[in-house]
Amino acid sequence: MRKMYATWLMVAMSGQIVGINIIFILIGCGLLEFQQWTTNTFVMSVFAEVSAMALLVVKYLFPATSDKVLDLIDRFRTKDQK
């Protein structure tokens, strides 16, 4: 079930990324016109949403793997401080 959720979330995020790229290409070609602040807000909100979804997938759908990675990072950090 985790794999199914992760797959659907990744497909949705990929679709959003492709969609934002198409919109930017259309803005660059002059086919779409938006005010600067609208474009900036749109980009930042899509980036925040994709980042949050990636964090959700890593943290909650695969907790054992992410805990191991965090432990490994902590071990390297404490080893370098000694």
N, C-alpha and C positions, 0 to 999 in steps of 0.2 A: 504494500500500500504506500510506503514511503517513496518507493521508486516511481510509482505512478504520479504522486503529487509533485515530486521533484521534476519529472519529465514535463508535466503540464505547466509548471511554473517557468521552467526554462524555455519552453515553446512560446509562452506568452511574453516573456521578457525579450526573446529574440524577435518576435513580431513587433514589439514596441521599438526596439532598436532599429530594425529595418524601416519601420514607419517614420521615425524621426529623421533618419538619413534621407529618405525620399522627400520629406517635407523640406529639408534644408537644401537639397538639390533644386527643388522647384523654386524656393526663395532665391537661390543664387542665380537661376536662369531668368528670374524676373516674372515667372508665371504666377507666383503668390507674393502678396505684399502685406507685411505686418509692421507694426511699430517696433522699434528696437526693444523696448521693455517687454513687450508681449513675447517676442522670440526668446529673450533671455530667461524669462519666467518659465516658458515652456521647456526649454532645454534643462534648466536646473530641476524642475519638478520630475521630468522623466529620469534624469540621472539619479535623483534621490530615491525614486520609486524602485528603479532597477537595483540600486545598491541595497536598499532595505529588503527586497525580495531575495537577493543573493545571501544576505546575512541570515534571513529567516530559514532558507534552505539549509545552509551550513550549520546553524546553531540548533535548530529544533528538529529537523528531519533526520540529521545524522549526528546526534550528540556524542556518541562514543568516539568517532573520528575527530571531531573538533576538540574534544577534551584532550585527546592524545597529542594533537598538534600544539595546543596551548601549553601542555606540560613540557613538551620538547622545547618550545620557545623559552619557557621559564627556566629550564635547566641550562640552556645556552647562556641566558642572561646572567644567571647567578654564577656560572662558571667563569664568565668574562670579568665579573666584578671582583673575584678573589685574587 
